């Protein structure tokens, strides 16, 4: 149901005990970056590092980047934007800072924007809404159309620029009842304004922010006293005469039900948690009231109710079209019984539709992601409750109070609890974006990563389990969110079926959507295949395909029509069409049908791209030379032998390279041949065409004939076959989480645990100490011990130099394509100059 995946702790224990009054905060972005605070003191000195912000990517949790935030008071809020690339931090002195990645590296951050309300502690913080909202329909999970499974909901941005473009900025609520808004102008300047939530300002101990479909903002606030009303305010932001304007309006309020219950009136004096159930639903709110030893949780909903009319007016004849007057009123949806004292609350981010039909299908199929909220208690346990009924869906017993999975009633657990010190409990808790994982920071500053079962521990058959995981993978593919937390639940035996089913669903989409998702689905398949030693070689193929698609589109983009009277099709499209129709094995005969004037380019661009052209030539030679070796053991390259579209792409590039070689011989790939008269390009094209004819999309697949295999067997005696530098199974933590035992990790120390269940890696993945290091993006060697600063992908492990060694525009344009993200869409992290 719930189990610890890994725990990451600090190398040195805190010198002093943790102060219970200091809040810890944690925030999880859609790119699987986790930002958190930990109130620690170093062993060596008394320097307080409680004002540090720590950022990790969940795949390399030990590689923590700690920011000296510059905040002078305890950090009270951390909030990621919807792209997952910028972070807001706020403190107890009213300082708000905006952080972003320096050089697009997840372990390098800088801040250049800030706003402040001196002496006004911030209690709630949020980015303005950009107007993008999806609804995930469980009822349609069996549909073949992604548009029916994940529908776009009509939702207005909080503020728009000219043309309807959403304006960026943030909103904060302070302890004295002020609301402050900072708007990011297109030039980079800040527009800031502040306004009181209401005329009579009062203390605001807790607040939360939500958005409405009409573009308004709703703020919920309480003074912390359970006998006081919970107030709600509508906030409207506008720009008038280049100045930010804030208008506020009081909305219906509510009183906690526990304060009206005679048995509980004074039992829970303080409101400790106040949260809207989702940031896009201002009509449902969660409240928690507590005392020193216990808590109670209530869920409220705002409903439209008819206003009763006086009897005097009920007897008159009704007017046609007249409706009964209505009023908005808060009604309690559900409430818990008396609970242990709640220490943290986490709400789901998955935008699951909660219509009656969707809820029924979710219940029938035992699909739970997005339906549960998490409560952490002071005894170290975590309960998952249904977000509407507040019924318990799952329980996790922390190791401090009871062993994982051990009931609190066990005698051994009670004895341990009596002898142990203060119970380890979570002070901050956050769900991942598919609600399949929980990140928590405990009162000792440790970071815990927990798996949350999609069915909450209910027994499911394999097909239903695969359907749930497939549904969430498709959601990540459509939204662009990272799917790391879904991989936590994929067992090696599921990988093959998931890859096949994902491909089937993708092929059922329309052509336009397939084109949009073409590279993303390849990246998802590569991530899945890394989880099993049986499919690790296929992961290499998928990474090679990503590079192949990128090189092909780059080389085709260099082609220009000869005349200004451009036909409907670009030169690249015409090249694809002609190569698909022409099945001739002679490369020169295929060239005759092309307008060679469209291929005329200046020498410098061609020469600067030679390393990419060389990779294409080496890859074709490797594939053909290894065709006879593909036996029972799947080796890298096997996936291409049946992939007609990829083989066709390679044919097109060989034709382009052949034409460019006539103009600039220096750009041709270099092969080491045993004969001076050997035309290597013609030989490779002929064999590649024969292989392509066996796997064309417009015909049934055929096995390569014996003559082709015989010719491929002779290739190593005619040309020196290069050793391809395949991307290794990267050093991330996901491949090491196949077992049920949690990993114990340490910040600052890379994990050196065997992956893939301890299986020996394939020979193509092994690296001898003296082997050359490869720049996987530029396709150049960096030497045995590179001294250049490098960066690596957090998802696939692709390594490239941080600084460009190239001067030419063509190669710089290639590098600019991958400045923010890797080929697979993963983020970059800096790695040391000399790595092993």
C-alpha positions in Angstrom: 0.0 0.0 0.0 2.7 2.4 1.1 6.4 1.6 1.6 9.6 3.6 1.8 11.6 3.6 -1.4 14.6 5.5 0.0 15.7 7.7 2.9 18.4 10.3 2.4 20.1 11.7 5.5 22.8 14.3 6.2 26.3 13.2 6.7 26.6 14.9 10.1 23.8 14.7 12.6 22.4 18.0 14.1 24.3 19.3 17.0 21.2 20.5 18.8 17.7 18.9 18.9 15.2 20.1 16.4 13.1 23.0 17.5 9.5 22.0 17.2 8.3 25.6 16.6 10.2 25.9 13.4 8.1 24.9 10.4 9.6 22.9 7.6 8.4 23.2 4.0 8.6 20.9 1.0 7.5 21.4 -2.6 7.6 18.9 -5.5 7.7 20.2 -9.1 6.2 18.5 -12.2 9.8 18.0 -13.4 10.5 15.8 -10.3 12.6 18.4 -8.5 12.0 18.6 -4.7 12.8 21.7 -2.8 12.8 21.6 1.0 14.1 23.1 4.2 15.8 21.4 7.1 16.4 23.1 10.4 19.9 21.9 11.2 23.1 23.1 12.8 26.6 21.9 11.7 28.8 19.8 14.1 31.8 22.1 13.6 30.3 25.4 14.5 27.1 27.0 15.6 26.3 28.4 12.2 22.5 28.2 11.6 21.6 26.8 8.2 17.9 26.8 8.7 17.7 29.6 6.0 19.1 27.2 3.4 16.9 25.8 0.6 17.9 22.3 -0.5 17.0 21.1 -4.1 17.3 17.6 -5.4 16.1 15.7 -8.4 14.4 12.5 -7.3 16.6 10.3 -9.5 19.9 11.6 -7.8 18.8 12.5 -4.3 22.3 12.5 -2.9 23.3 15.3 -5.3 21.7 18.0 -3.2 22.2 21.7 -4.1 21.9 23.9 -1.0 21.1 27.5 -1.7 22.2 30.2 0.8 18.8 31.9 0.3 19.6 35.3 1.8 16.4 35.1 3.9 16.9 36.6 7.3 14.0 34.7 8.9 12.7 31.2 8.8 11.5 30.2 5.3 7.7 29.7 5.5 6.7 28.9 1.9 8.2 27.2 -1.2 6.2 27.1 -4.4 7.2 25.8 -7.9 5.7 27.3 -11.0 3.6 25.2 -13.4 6.6 24.5 -15.7 8.7 23.2 -12.8 11.7 25.4 -13.6 11.2 28.4 -11.2 10.8 28.5 -7.5 9.4 31.0 -5.1 10.6 31.3 -1.5 9.1 33.4 1.3 10.1 34.0 4.9 8.9 35.4 8.2 10.1 38.9 7.4 8.0 39.4 4.3 10.9 38.7 1.8 9.8 36.8 -1.4 12.5 35.6 -3.8 12.2 34.0 -7.3 14.8 31.4 -8.2 15.7 29.8 -11.5 18.3 27.4 -12.9 21.6 28.9 -13.7 22.7 27.7 -17.2 19.6 25.4 -17.0 21.3 23.1 -14.5 19.3 21.5 -11.7 22.2 21.8 -9.3 22.9 25.4 -9.9 20.4 28.1 -9.0 20.3 31.9 -8.9 17.9 34.6 -7.9 17.5 38.1 -9.5 13.9 39.0 -8.7 12.4 39.7 -5.3 9.7 41.6 -3.5 9.2 42.4 0.2 6.8 43.7 2.8 9.2 44.4 5.7 8.1 42.8 9.0 5.1 41.0 7.4 5.5 37.2 7.7 4.2 35.4 4.7 1.6 32.7 5.4 0.5 31.7 1.9 2.2 32.0 -1.5 1.2 31.0 -5.1 2.1 31.7 -8.7 -0.7 33.3 -10.7 -2.7 30.8 -12.8 -1.8 30.5 -16.5 -5.2 29.3 -17.6 -4.1 25.7 -18.5 -6.2 23.0 -16.8 -6.7 19.4 -17.7 -9.3 16.9 -16.4 -8.4 13.2 -16.2 -11.4 11.0 -16.8 -11.2 7.5 -15.3 -14.5 6.6 -17.0 -12.7 7.0 -20.4 -9.5 5.2 -19.5 -10.5 2.5 -22.0 -11.0 5.0 -24.8 -8.5 5.0 -27.8 -8.5 8.8 -28.0 -6.2 10.8 -25.7 -8.5 13.8 -26.1 -11.3 11.9 -24.4 -9.1 10.6 -21.5 -7.5 14.0 -20.8 -9.8 16.9 -21.7 -8.9 20.6 -21.6 -11.1 22.5 -19.2 -12.2 26.0 -20.0 -10.2 28.1 -17.4 -9.2 31.8 -17.6 -5.7 33.0 -16.5 -5.5 35.2 -13.4 -4.4 38.1 -15.6 -3.8 38.4 -19.4 -1.6 40.5 -21.6 -2.5 41.8 -25.0 -3.9 39.0 -27.2 -4.9 36.8 -24.2 -1.4 35.7 -23.2 -1.3 34.9 -19.5 0.8 37.3 -17.4 3.2 35.8 -15.0 3.6 36.8 -11.4 2.9 35.7 -7.8 0.5 36.4 -5.0 1.2 36.2 -1.2 -0.9 36.7 2.0 0.7 38.0 5.1 0.0 37.5 8.8 -1.6 41.0 9.2 -4.2 40.4 6.4 -2.4 42.0 3.5 -2.4 40.5 0.0 0.5 41.4 -2.2 0.8 40.8 -5.9 4.0 41.0 -8.0 3.7 40.9 -11.8 6.5 40.0 -14.2 6.4 42.5 -17.1 7.7 41.2 -20.5 10.9 43.2 -20.1 11.7 41.6 -16.8 10.6 44.4 -14.5 8.3 43.8 -11.5 5.0 45.5 -10.9 4.0 45.2 -7.2 1.0 46.2 -5.2 -0.5 45.5 -1.8 -4.0 45.7 -0.5 -5.9 44.7 2.7 -8.1 41.6 2.4 -10.9 43.5 4.2 -11.4 46.9 5.8 -10.9 45.6 9.3 -7.5 43.9 9.2 -6.9 41.1 11.6 -4.3 38.4 12.4 -4.1 35.7 9.7 -2.4 32.6 11.2 -3.1 30.3 8.2 -4.2 31.0 4.7 -4.5 29.2 1.3 -5.0 30.4 -2.3 -7.2 28.9 -5.0 -8.3 30.0 -8.5 -11.7 30.1 -10.3 -12.5 29.3 -13.9 -13.4 33.0 -14.4 -9.9 34.2 -13.6 -10.5 35.3 -10.0 -8.5 34.3 -7.0 -10.0 33.1 -3.7 -8.1 33.4 -0.4 -9.1 31.4 2.7 -7.9 32.7 6.0 -8.2 32.0 9.7 -6.7 33.6 12.8 -5.8 30.2 14.2 -8.6 30.0 16.8 -11.1 27.3 16.1 -13.9 29.3 17.6 -13.3 32.1 15.1 -14.8 32.0 11.5 -12.8 30.9 8.5 -13.1 33.8 6.1 -13.0 33.7 2.3 -12.2 36.6 0.0 -12.3 37.1 -3.7 -9.2 38.8 -5.1 -9.2 40.4 -8.6 -5.9 41.5 -10.1 -5.7 44.0 -13.0 -3.3 46.5 -14.6 -4.6 50.0 -14.9 -2.3 52.8 -16.4 0.8 50.6 -16.0 0.0 50.1 -12.3 -1.1 46.9 -10.6 -4.5 47.1 -9.0 -6.0 44.7 -6.4 -9.8 44.5 -5.6 -11.0 42.3 -2.8 -14.5 41.2 -1.8 -15.7 39.2 1.2 -17.3 35.8 0.4 -19.4 33.5 2.7 -17.5 32.2 5.7 -17.9 29.2 7.9 -17.4 27.9 11.5 -15.8 24.6 12.2 -18.4 22.0 13.2 -16.3 20.7 16.1 -16.8 24.1 17.9 -20.6 23.7 17.7 -20.5 20.2 19.1 -21.1 20.3 22.9 -18.8 17.4 23.4 -15.9 18.9 21.5 -16.5 22.7 21.8 -13.2 23.3 23.7 -11.4 20.1 22.9 -9.6 21.4 19.8 -8.8 25.1 20.4 -6.4 25.7 17.5 -6.8 25.5 13.7 -3.5 23.9 12.5 -4.1 23.3 8.8 -6.2 25.0 6.2 -6.0 23.8 2.6 -8.2 24.0 -0.6 -8.5 20.4 -1.9 -7.1 21.6 -5.2 -5.7 24.9 -6.4 -8.3 25.0 -9.2 -11.3 24.3 -6.9 -12.2 27.1 -4.5 -15.4 25.4 -3.5 -13.9 22.6 -1.3 -11.7 23.2 1.7 -10.0 21.0 4.3 -9.6 22.1 7.9 -7.8 20.5 10.8 -8.2 21.6 14.4 -5.9 20.3 17.1 -4.9 20.2 20.7 -1.6 19.0 22.3 -2.4 15.4 21.7 -5.0 15.0 19.0 -6.7 16.4 15.9 -9.9 16.4 14.0 -10.3 17.0 10.2 -13.3 18.4 8.4 -14.1 18.7 4.7 -16.4 21.5 3.6 -18.1 22.3 0.3 -19.6 25.6 -1.0 -23.0 25.0 -2.5 -25.7 27.0 -4.1 -29.0 26.8 -2.2 -32.4 28.2 -2.7 -33.4 31.2 -0.6 -36.7 30.6 1.2 -39.4 33.2 0.3 -41.8 34.6 2.8 -45.3 33.2 2.7 -46.7 36.6 1.7 -45.0 36.3 -1.7 -45.6 32.6 -2.3 -49.3 33.0 -3.2 -48.9 35.5 -6.0 -48.9 34.2 -9.6 -45.4 33.4 -10.7 -43.8 35.4 -13.5 -42.7 33.4 -16.6 -39.0 32.8 -16.5 -38.6 33.9 -12.9 -36.2 31.7 -10.8 -36.1 31.2 -7.1 -33.3 33.4 -5.5 -30.2 31.4 -4.5 -27.4 31.9 -2.0 -24.0 30.4 -1.6 -23.5 28.5 1.6 -20.7 26.3 3.1 -21.9 22.8 4.0 -19.8 20.1 5.7 -19.1 17.1 3.5 -17.5 14.9 6.0 -15.5 14.8 9.2 -13.2 12.3 10.9 -13.4 10.9 14.4 -10.8 11.9 17.0 -7.3 11.4 15.6 -3.7 11.5 16.7 -2.1 15.0 16.4 -1.6 15.8 12.7 1.9 17.1 11.9 1.6 17.6 8.1 -1.0 17.4 5.3 -0.4 16.6 1.6 -3.1 17.0 -1.1 -3.1 15.3 -4.5 -2.1 17.2 -7.6 -3.5 14.7 -10.2 -6.5 16.6 -11.7 -8.9 13.6 -11.6 -12.5 14.3 -12.5 -14.8 13.7 -9.5 -18.1 13.3 -11.4 -20.3 10.5 -10.1 -19.5 8.4 -13.1 -15.8 8.8 -12.8 -15.8 8.1 -9.1 -17.9 4.9 -9.6 -15.5 3.6 -12.3 -12.5 4.5 -10.1 -14.1 2.6 -7.3 -15.0 -0.4 -9.5 -11.5 -0.6 -11.0 -9.7 0.3 -7.7 -8.0 3.3 -9.3 -7.0 5.5 -6.3 -4.4 8.1 -7.6 -5.7 11.6 -7.1 -8.6 10.5 -4.8 -6.6 10.4 -1.5 -5.1 13.0 0.7 -2.3 12.2 3.2 -2.2 13.1 6.9 1.1 12.7 8.8 0.8 12.2 12.6 3.2 12.8 15.5 3.5 9.1 16.1 5.3 8.8 12.8 2.4 7.2 10.8 0.8 8.4 7.6 -2.9 7.9 6.7 -4.3 8.2 3.2 -8.0 9.4 3.4 -10.5 9.8 0.6 -10.6 13.4 -0.3 -14.4 13.7 -0.1 -15.6 11.1 2.4 -12.4 11.2 4.6 -12.6 7.4 4.9 -9.2 5.7 5.5 -7.8 4.2 2.3 -4.3 3.2 3.5 -2.0 3.4 6.5 1.8 3.6 6.7 3.4 3.0 10.1 6.8 4.7 10.4 9.8 2.9 11.7 10.0 5.1 14.8 6.7 4.1 16.3 6.3 0.7 14.8 8.2 -1.2 12.1 7.0 -0.7 8.6 3.8 -2.6 8.2 3.6 -3.4 11.9 0.5 -2.6 13.9 0.8 -0.2 16.8 -0.9 -2.7 19.1 2.1 -5.1 18.9 3.9 -5.5 22.3 7.3 -5.2 20.7 6.4 -1.9 19.1 5.1 -0.5 22.4 8.3 -1.5 24.2 10.4 0.2 21.6 8.3 3.3 21.8 8.7 3.5 25.6 12.5 3.2 25.4 13.0 5.4 22.4 13.3 9.2 22.4 10.8 11.6 20.6 9.0 9.8 17.8 10.3 10.5 14.3 7.5 12.2 12.4 7.0 14.2 9.2 6.9 18.0 9.4 6.4 18.5 5.7 4.8 16.2 3.1 4.1 16.5 -0.6 2.5 14.2 -3.3 4.1 13.7 -6.6 2.2 14.9 -9.7 0.6 11.5 -10.4 0.1 10.9 -6.6 2.1 7.6 -6.8 4.8 8.9 -4.4 5.1 11.0 -1.3 8.2 13.0 -0.3 8.4 13.9 3.4 10.9 15.8 5.6 11.1 14.5 9.2 11.9 16.3 12.4 15.6 15.3 12.0 15.9 16.8 8.5 15.9 13.5 6.6 14.2 13.2 3.3 11.9 10.2 2.8 10.6 8.9 -0.5 7.5 6.7 -0.2 5.8 4.6 -2.9 2.0 4.9 -2.9 0.2 2.0 -4.5 -2.2 2.9 -7.3 -4.7 0.5 -5.8 -3.9 1.3 -2.1 -2.8 -2.3 -1.5 -6.0 -3.9 -3.0 -5.3 -7.0 -4.9 -5.5 -6.5 -8.7 -5.0 -8.8 -11.6 -2.0 -8.0 -13.8 -4.1 -6.6 -16.7 -5.8 -4.0 -14.4 -2.5 -3.0 -12.9 -0.9 -2.5 -16.3 -4.0 -0.5 -17.4 -3.6 1.8 -14.4 0.1 2.4 -15.0 -0.5 2.8 -18.7 -3.2 5.4 -18.1 -0.8 7.5 -15.9 2.1 7.1 -18.4 -0.2 8.4 -21.2 -1.1 11.4 -18.9 2.6 12.2 -18.4 3.2 11.9 -22.1 0.4 14.3 -23.0 1.2 16.9 -20.3 5.0 16.7 -20.5 5.3 16.0 -16.8 8.0 13.7 -15.6 7.0 10.0 -15.2 9.7 9.0 -12.6 7.1 8.3 -9.9 5.2 6.0 -12.2 8.4 4.0 -12.8 8.5 3.3 -9.0 5.7 0.8 -9.5 6.9 -0.9 -12.6 8.3 -4.4 -12.0 10.8 -5.9 -14.5 8.2 -8.5 -15.7 5.8 -5.6 -16.7 8.2 -3.7 -18.9 7.7 -5.6 -22.2 3.9 -5.5 -22.0 3.8 -1.8 -21.0 6.1 -0.8 -23.9 3.9 -2.8 -26.4 0.6 -1.4 -25.0 1.9 2.1 -25.0 2.9 1.8 -28.6 -0.5 0.4 -29.6 -2.3 3.3 -27.9 0.1 5.8 -29.6 -0.6 4.4 -33.0 -4.4 4.8 -32.5 -4.0 8.6 -32.2 -4.4 11.0 -35.2 -1.4 11.9 -37.3 -1.0 15.4 -35.8 -0.9 14.2 -32.2 1.5 11.4 -33.2 3.9 14.0 -34.6 3.7 16.0 -31.4 4.4 13.0 -29.2 6.9 11.3 -31.5 10.0 11.9 -29.4 8.3 11.8 -26.0 7.0 8.2 -26.5 10.5 7.1 -27.4 11.8 8.6 -24.2 9.1 6.9 -22.1 10.0 3.5 -23.7 13.7 4.1 -23.0 12.9 4.8 -19.3 10.8 1.7 -19.0 13.4 -0.6 -20.7 16.1 0.4 -18.2 14.1 -1.3 -15.4 14.8 -4.8 -16.7 18.1 -6.5 -17.6 16.1 -8.3 -20.4 15.2 -5.1 -22.1 18.3 -2.9 -21.3 19.6 -3.3 -24.8 16.3 -1.9 -26.2 16.8 1.2 -24.1 20.0 1.8 -26.1 18.1 1.5 -29.3 15.5 4.1 -28.1 18.2 6.6 -27.1 19.9 6.0 -30.5 16.6 6.6 -32.2 16.2 10.0 -30.4 19.6 11.0 -31.7 18.8 9.8 -35.2 15.5 11.8 -35.3 17.3 14.9 -34.1 20.2 14.6 -36.6 17.7 13.9 -39.5 15.6 16.9 -38.8 18.7 19.1 -38.4 20.2 18.0 -41.7 16.9 18.3 -43.5 16.5 21.8 -42.1 19.6 22.9 -44.0 17.9 22.2 -47.4 16.4 25.3 -49.2 14.2 25.4 -52.2 16.0 26.6 -55.3 13.3 29.1 -56.4 11.2 31.5 -54.4 8.0 30.0 -56.0 8.0 27.3 -53.3 5.7 24.3 -53.8 3.6 22.8 -51.1 6.3 20.3 -50.0 9.6 21.3 -48.5 12.9 19.8 -50.0 13.0 17.5 -46.9 9.5 16.2 -47.5 10.3 15.6 -51.2 13.4 13.7 -50.3 11.4 11.4 -48.0 8.8 10.8 -50.7 11.3 10.0 -53.4 13.4 7.7 -51.2 10.2 5.9 -50.1 9.1 5.2 -53.7 12.5 4.5 -55.2 13.6 1.0 -54.0 16.8 1.0 -56.1 19.9 -0.3 -54.3 22.2 2.0 -56.2 22.6 5.3 -54.4 23.6 7.2 -57.6 20.4 6.2 -59.3 18.3 7.5 -56.4 20.2 10.8 -56.6 19.2 11.3 -60.2 15.6 11.8 -59.2 16.4 14.7 -56.8 16.8 18.4 -57.6 20.5 18.6 -56.5 20.4 22.4 -56.6 18.3 22.2 -53.4 21.3 20.5 -51.7 23.8 23.2 -52.5 25.2 24.5 -49.3 28.3 26.5 -48.2 31.3 24.5 -47.1 31.6 25.7 -43.5 28.2 24.4 -42.3 28.8 21.0 -43.8 32.3 20.7 -42.4 31.2 21.7 -38.9 28.5 19.0 -38.9 30.9 16.3 -39.9 30.9 14.7 -36.5 27.1 14.1 -36.7 27.5 12.8 -40.3 30.2 10.5 -39.1 27.9 9.1 -36.4 25.3 8.3 -39.0 27.9 6.4 -41.1 29.3 4.5 -38.2 25.8 3.6 -37.0 24.7 2.2 -40.3 28.0 0.2 -40.5 27.5 -1.1 -37.0 23.8 -2.2 -37.6 24.7 -4.1 -40.8 27.8 -5.7 -39.4 25.8 -7.0 -36.4 22.9 -8.3 -38.4 24.2 -11.9 -38.4 25.0 -11.7 -34.6 21.4 -11.0 -33.5 20.5 -14.3 -31.9 18.7 -15.4 -28.7 20.4 -12.6 -26.7 19.0 -9.2 -27.6 21.9 -6.8 -28.3 21.8 -3.0 -28.9 20.7 -2.4 -32.5 18.3 -5.2 -32.6 15.3 -2.9 -32.5 16.3 -1.1 -35.7 16.3 -4.3 -37.8 12.5 -4.3 -37.9 12.0 -0.6 -37.8 11.2 0.4 -41.3 10.8 4.1 -40.6 14.2 4.4 -38.9 15.9 2.5 -41.7 14.2 4.7 -44.2 15.5 7.8 -42.3 19.0 6.4 -42.5 18.7 5.8 -46.3 17.6 9.5 -46.8 20.6 10.7 -44.8 23.0 8.6 -46.8 21.6 10.1 -50.0 22.0 13.7 -48.6 25.5 12.9 -47.4 26.4 11.5 -50.8 25.3 14.7 -52.6 27.1 16.9 -50.1 30.2 14.8 -50.5 30.4 15.8 -54.2 30.4 19.5 -53.1 32.6 19.2 -50.0 34.5 15.8 -49.8 35.7 16.8 -46.3 32.2 16.4 -44.8 32.0 12.7 -45.8 32.2 10.0 -43.0 35.6 8.4 -42.8 35.8 4.6 -43.1 38.9 2.4 -42.8 38.6 0.0 -45.8 40.8 -2.9 -46.7 40.8 -1.9 -50.4 41.5 1.5 -51.8 38.9 1.0 -54.5 36.1 0.3 -52.1 33.1 2.7 -52.4 32.0 2.4 -48.8 28.9 4.7 -49.1 27.5 2.7 -52.1 28.1 -0.6 -50.3 26.4 0.5 -47.1 23.4 2.0 -49.1 23.0 -1.2 -51.0 22.9 -3.4 -48.0 20.8 -0.9 -46.0 18.2 -0.8 -48.8 17.9 -4.6 -48.9 17.4 -4.6 -45.1 14.8 -1.7 -45.4 12.8 -3.7 -48.0 12.4 -6.5 -45.5 10.7 -4.2 -43.0 8.8 -1.5 -45.0 5.7 -0.2 -43.3 3.5 -0.9 -46.4 4.2 -4.6 -46.5 4.4 -7.6 -44.2 7.7 -7.9 -42.4 10.1 -10.5 -43.8 13.3 -12.1 -42.5 16.5 -11.0 -44.2 17.5 -13.5 -46.9 20.6 -15.5 -46.7 22.5 -13.5 -49.3 22.1 -10.3 -47.3 23.3 -12.0 -44.1 26.3 -13.5 -46.0 27.2 -10.0 -47.4 26.9 -8.5 -43.8 29.1 -11.3 -42.5 31.8 -10.1 -45.0 31.5 -6.4 -43.9 34.1 -6.7 -41.1 36.7 -7.9 -43.6 35.9 -5.0 -45.9 35.5 -2.1 -43.4 36.7 -1.6 -39.9 33.5 -1.8 -37.7 33.5 1.0 -35.0 32.6 0.3 -31.4 29.5 2.3 -30.7 29.5 4.2 -27.4 26.0 3.3 -26.2 24.5 5.2 -23.4 25.0 3.2 -20.2 22.3 2.4 -17.8 22.6 5.6 -15.9 23.7 6.0 -12.3 20.2 7.1 -11.0 18.4 5.5 -8.2 15.3 4.2 -10.1 17.1 1.0 -11.4 18.2 0.2 -7.8 14.6 0.3 -6.3 13.4 -3.0 -7.7 13.7 -4.7 -4.3 11.3 -4.0 -1.4 14.0 -3.0 1.0 14.4 0.8 1.3 17.7 2.3 0.3 19.7 4.2 2.9 21.4 7.1 1.2 23.4 10.1 2.3 23.5 13.6 0.9 26.7 14.3 -0.9 27.6 10.6 -1.4 26.6 8.9 -4.6 24.9 5.5 -4.2 27.1 2.6 -5.3 24.5 -0.2 -5.2 24.0 -2.8 -7.9 21.1 -2.1 -10.3 18.7 -4.3 -12.3 18.5 -6.8 -9.5 22.3 -7.3 -9.3 22.5 -8.8 -12.8 25.8 -8.4 -14.6 25.7 -5.6 -17.1 25.9 -6.4 -20.8 29.4 -6.2 -22.3 28.4 -3.1 -24.4 27.7 -1.2 -21.1 31.1 -2.0 -19.5 33.7 0.8 -19.5 37.4 0.0 -19.0 39.3 2.5 -16.9 41.4 3.6 -20.0 38.5 4.0 -22.4 37.7 7.2 -24.2 34.9 9.3 -22.8 32.2 10.4 -25.2 30.3 13.6 -25.6 26.9 11.9 -26.5 25.4 15.1 -28.0 28.2 16.4 -30.1 29.4 12.8 -31.0 33.1 13.6 -30.2 35.6 12.0 -27.9 36.6 14.0 -24.8 39.6 11.9 -23.8 40.2 9.3 -21.1 40.2 11.9 -18.2 38.2 14.9 -19.4 39.2 18.2 -17.8 36.3 20.1 -19.3 33.2 20.8 -17.2 30.4 18.6 -18.3 26.7 18.1 -17.6 24.7 14.9 -17.6 21.0 14.2 -18.1 19.1 13.4 -14.9 16.9 10.9 -16.8 19.1 9.0 -19.3 22.6 9.8 -18.3 23.6 11.4 -21.6 26.9 13.4 -21.0 28.0 16.5 -22.9 30.4 19.4 -22.4 29.1 22.4 -20.6 31.0 24.9 -22.7 30.8 24.8 -26.5 34.2 24.1 -28.3 32.6 25.1 -31.6 32.8 28.4 -33.4 30.6 27.8 -36.4 26.9 28.8 -36.5 25.6 25.4 -37.7 27.0 23.5 -34.8 26.0 26.3 -32.3 22.4 25.9 -33.6 22.6 22.2 -32.9 23.8 22.8 -29.4 21.2 25.5 -28.7 18.4 22.9 -29.3 19.6 21.0 -26.2 20.5 24.0 -24.0 17.5 23.5 -21.7 16.7 19.8 -22.0 18.4 16.6 -23.2 17.3 14.6 -26.3 15.0 12.6 -24.0 13.5 15.7 -22.4 15.4 15.2 -19.1 17.0 18.1 -17.2 20.7 18.7 -17.0 22.9 18.5 -13.9 26.5 19.6 -13.6 29.1 16.8 -13.0 32.7 17.1 -12.0 35.4 17.8 -14.6 37.1 14.3 -14.2 34.5 11.6 -13.7 34.9 7.8 -13.4 
